Structure formats: structure tokens, C-alpha cells
Amino acid sequence: MTTAPTGRAAPGPAVHVAGLHKRYGSKQAVDGLDLDVAAGEIFAVLGPNGAGKTTTVEILEGFRSRDRGEVLVLGEDPATAGRRWRARIGVVGQDSRDLSELTVSETVRSTARSYPDPRDPDEVIAAVGLEDKARTRTRALSGGQRRRLDVALGIVGRPELLFLDEPTTGFDPQARRAFWQLLRSLREDGTTILLTTHYLDEAAALADRAAVVRDGRVVALGAPETLGGPEARTPLVSWTEGGQVRTERTAAPTAFVAHLAARLGPHGAPDGEVPGLQVVRPTLEDVYLGLIEAWDETPGRSPAATDHGATDDGATIPEAAGAAAAPIESPTAAGPTLQEQR
Ligand SMILES: Nc1ncnc2c1ncn2[C@@H]1O[C@H](COP(=O)(O)OP(=O)(O)OP(=O)(O)O)[C@@H](O)[C@H]1O
């Protein structure tokens, strides 16, 4: 997609969160969360189900109230920011918006009209791979195609900051790769992207930095390739010796294997091959699982109280679900909402 650079990047972080708290009844969903997202980066928020990711993201989007904590998104507090601010952000929520008799093309065009400086709807439709479906009614789309439409609606307003909550759920592998390319091209255009995902390969492929959230707070933060520290990245060598599988963690696997081959000699390593030899470098997923396990075993960890069916009362904006809210026509603070009453 060819997109003109926005040139609107504000100085300072795109997102600043300090000491964020949010409770639903007896459930402490967000518990002192700190986060800074730099302008222009792709930032991934990782964490198991119920960690508080969506609650946090929806507070940043201005769709959910907070109990306390400092939150600045593009320099403004989402709880009080107005329509101009809303036009600067793009939102792809977890749930697809209600689909209708409108076609893909009509839906994207109608959303584009809500923004002061939208992208070309046809380019956006092509960028998300829905060119063939442009004249299809949205209710006739498959699940993965609906998600692509959500993404189209999230980016058509040319947002400076794009929120993506589990955007590639339901995508086939080819569509995921194409989507990654789209996100990279948005980053090149200067768009800041904050995404939550359960796909660790997605975070590894895309994110400049990632935060691991557990029990409503950040338990690890860093570039995907450094997250967890060097210890967590130490390669694992395994081989078979004396009929048993042996393993060794070593930061110098090449030297270790050379030594191993020499030690086993022609008898233990026929033809110079060490039986069952494997050298495995931990993936981000391995590191992530290790971090969560370590956190769960932390003495004094206070897991948040259980839900007990609590619901929240403090929504600020009703259009939390689905793709981009229309920023100009829609009121930014309106009436009751079902969004938080999950
Ligand atoms: N409206 C609500 N009323 C009561 N509890 C809620 C509400 N919304 C979320 N919760 C609870 O708050 C906690 C955090 O939920 P949240 O949706 O933020 O987690 P998440 O990390 O996004 O999870 P997932 O990966 O499953 O999307 C969970 O225990 C959830 O049950």
C-alpha cells in the first residue's frame, strides 16, 4: 500500500502508563501496570488469558474507565480526550463489528468518510487482501475475512497509533504473513502499533519490543530477542549415550558438540556422528513460558482475586467492540454500554 507519511508523530512516547489499576468487583484485573510505547514502534503485549491485556488496551483506547493510574495516549488522557484525538487512533478490537447488508467496499468507504484524512479505501481493501471480496456483503464473509475487514476499518482513518487486539485470530498462514507485511509497511509510514497476541511467532517476527503481562502487571519487558535475559536463551544440546538421552545447556554449543564427538570417539559416535544429536535454541515461546512459570512460582506473588461474576460499571464509550469507531459523527462520551458487562 502506498501511503503518504503522516508527519504527525508527536514528540515523547505514544503511550505512557504508570501505576494503572482496574478492579471488577473482587477481581483486580490490572494491578499497577507500567508501560511506555515509543512513537513509531511495534509493541506487543503478551500474556495468558485473563492477564489484563484487553482491559489495559481498552483503557488506552478510551473505551473503559480506570480506577487509578496515569495514562497518556498521544499526549492526552483517553478518559477525557475528544473527537480530534479519536481520529488519530485506530482500533481493531477482539470482536468483529456487527455485519450487515453493506458490501466490503461500502463499509470501508462509509468509515473512511468519518475521518478528516482517510486512506484510499480501494488501497486499504487491497492491502488487507479483500480485493476479490470488495462487492461481497459483509455478512457473507468468512471469519478470517471479517478480521481482515476489521483491520481495514482500523487503518482507513490513517491513524498515528493503531491498537490491534489479537488481530490475526482466524487468519490462514498466508494471510498472517501478508498481514505482517502490512504492519511493517505501516510502521515504515510512521504508524505506532500496539498489539496483543497469543502467537509468539507473530511477536517475534514483528515487535520491536514486547511486554509480558501476568496478574495485571508487566513481569518482563524488552526486545523479543532479549526478553528473559541470556540465561533463558541458552541453547540446549541433547544426544543419546549409553542408551539414554542426555541434555546439556550451554552458551557454546559448537565447542560442546566438538568435545562431545571427540569424547565419544569412533565407538560412541560412529562415522563421527553423535547419536540423536540436537541443538535447540529456545524460541520466544519457550522463553515466554519460562517467564510465566517463574512468575507463578515467585514467593509472595499475590494472584488477583477470583471473578465471582463481578461486572464493571464504568465504561466511557460504547463502541468498544469491533473495528474503528467513527470519530467525527460519533459522540466520544456517551450513554450506557454493554461492552464491559461480559
Ligand atoms: N466486564 C468485566 N467484568 C468482570 N470481570 C471482567 C470484565 N472484563 C474482564 N474481566 C476479568 O478481568 C480479568 C482480565 O481480563 P482481560 O480481558 O483484560 O484479560 P486478557 O489478558 O485480555 O485475556 P484474553 O487473553 O483471554 O483476552 C479476567 O479475569 C476477566 O475475567
The ligand as a Gaussian input file, in Angstrom:
#p B3LYP/6-31G(d) Opt

LIG

0 1
 N      -16.530000      -6.645000      32.412000
 C      -15.916000      -7.446000      33.254000
 N      -16.487000      -7.782000      34.416000
 C      -15.847000      -8.595000      35.284000
 N      -14.624000      -9.137000      35.097000
 C      -14.009000      -8.832000      33.940000
 C      -14.610000      -7.979000      32.956000
 N      -13.744000      -7.864000      31.922000
 C      -12.662000      -8.606000      32.240000
 N      -12.820000      -9.195000      33.434000
 C      -11.853000     -10.067000      34.145000
 O      -10.648000      -9.337000      34.273000
 C       -9.536000     -10.187000      34.038000
 C       -8.704000      -9.625000      32.901000
 O       -9.460000      -9.742000      31.691000
 P       -8.896000      -9.255000      30.293000
 O       -9.982000      -9.495000      29.283000
 O       -8.364000      -7.902000      30.425000
 O       -7.707000     -10.300000      30.075000
 P       -6.858000     -10.640000      28.764000
 O       -5.447000     -10.674000      29.184000
 O       -7.219000      -9.715000      27.670000
 O       -7.371000     -12.095000      28.427000
 P       -7.516000     -12.844000      26.981000
 O       -6.134000     -13.210000      26.554000
 O       -8.347000     -14.057000      27.332000
 O       -8.214000     -11.903000      26.041000
 C      -10.105000     -11.569000      33.752000
 O      -10.076000     -12.325000      34.962000
 C      -11.534000     -11.295000      33.333000
 O      -12.380000     -12.371000      33.674000

